[in-house]
Amino acid sequence: MAKTSPLAPKRFPKIPAIAGVKLATAAAGLRYRQRLDVMLVETAPGTTVAGTLTKSQTASAPVQWCRKALKGGVARGLVVNSGNANVFTGKAGERAVAKTVQSAAALLQCPKSQVYVCSTGVIGEDLPVQKILDGLPGMQSALKAGNWENGARAIMTTDTFPKGCVRTATIAGKNVNIAGIAKGSGMIAPNMATMLAYVFTDAKIPSRVLQALTRASVDQSFNSITVDSDTSTSDTVLMFATGKADHKKVTAVSNAHLKNFCKVLNEVMIDLAHQIVKDGEGASKFISVTVTGAASDAAARRIGLTVANSPLVKTAIAGEDANWGRLIMAVGKAPDRVNQKKLKIKIGGVLIANGQGAVKGYDERPVAKHLKGQNVDIAIDVGAGKGKATVWTCDLTHEYISINADYRS
């Protein structure tokens, strides 16, 4: 495993138990030796579920299963493995999912349609599913509340640290808890949510409402990050609501007492999304790109992602080179309208370009100093409207090549 990212948090957060959620993990030896690689989650009867899945046209067998299962809106179990993505494995991949679902459903005593399966890892190799099946009974016996860090570790691939977050929200004056774990490091680009993330709450929220909240929050978080512009075949975000909290009934997204819950849910998902960027393969800098003055918010996001995905921009920042011409280039290749006569660019709060050239008396020294830090802020106003958006990315270093060149070894 690669050394821990320099942008990693100091420690995994202390996440308390969420009522109605139990986790267990195992080292099944799917690819890694003496390393957790399977997670089993049991949720209480009546738990509602929502999710967003990759738009990849070569989506994994588990993604295809989850897509069908989500129509039911109810969940009792989740099985996730790392080391093997079960992608492009044909009928063998489908059988592996079916066997996993059947085994987990029997152990959890629930319908198969209430079991969700996810896989992450190497593409195109048959999943040694028997190793998972052999481990599930022991995992079912070991299920316990609050086992978050082990769960986060079991779903890691090239990740250098486990990712978790927890917050407390209110619904109609009653406290509810929201906790999540995620994995992601490479093959990260927004096309739904490019990684795996699982968010749990004890709130009572109908599945149709939960789906709307999840989709909106994903757009503001996971759909606003990129590491390398590559969309994974296995991307999945699932949100589970166990209904164990004591609060007023929720009937619609528009309910006023959901306002704080939505705000806090966004905080959790954005925090997890930021952690994924900070663990970008080979990353040494966390980059925020804020675009204003676009024709629409969607246009602002597209422009921001064009900048964030530019190898020339990312390598310049890795080299701490205040070459703002690369930003001009990246903005110019975006698919949305840019008013060159009103274009403004700031790095670290310093106005660099204004109109058709560098600002008079521009001093590069404070910008160069800003680029030496771990957090880089870029602000771009394209002068074409009122749309705005912020996206997040990381720099591109030689370590990215090293990690991916050695990925299967």
Secondary structure, 3 states (H helix, E strand, C coil): CCCCCCCCCCCCCCCCCCCCEEEEEECCCCCCCCCCCEEEEEECCCCEEEEEECCCCCCCHHHHHHHHHHHHCECCEEEEEEEECCCCCHHHHHHHHHHHHHHHHHHHCCCHHHEEEEEEEECCCCCCHHHHHHHHHHHHHHCECCCHHHHHHHCCCCCCCCEEEEEEEEECCEEEEEEEEEECCCCCCCCCCCCEEEEEECCCCCHHHHHHHHHHHHHHCHHHECCCCCCCCCCEEEEEECCCCCCCCCCCCCCHHHHHHHHHHHHHHHHHHHHHHHCCCCCCCEEEEEEEEECCHHHHHHHHHHHHCCHHHHHHHHCCCCCCHHHHHHHHCCCCCCCHHHCEEEECCEEEEECCCECCCCCCHHHHHHHCCCEEEEEEECCCCCEEEEEEEECCCHHHHHHHHCCCC
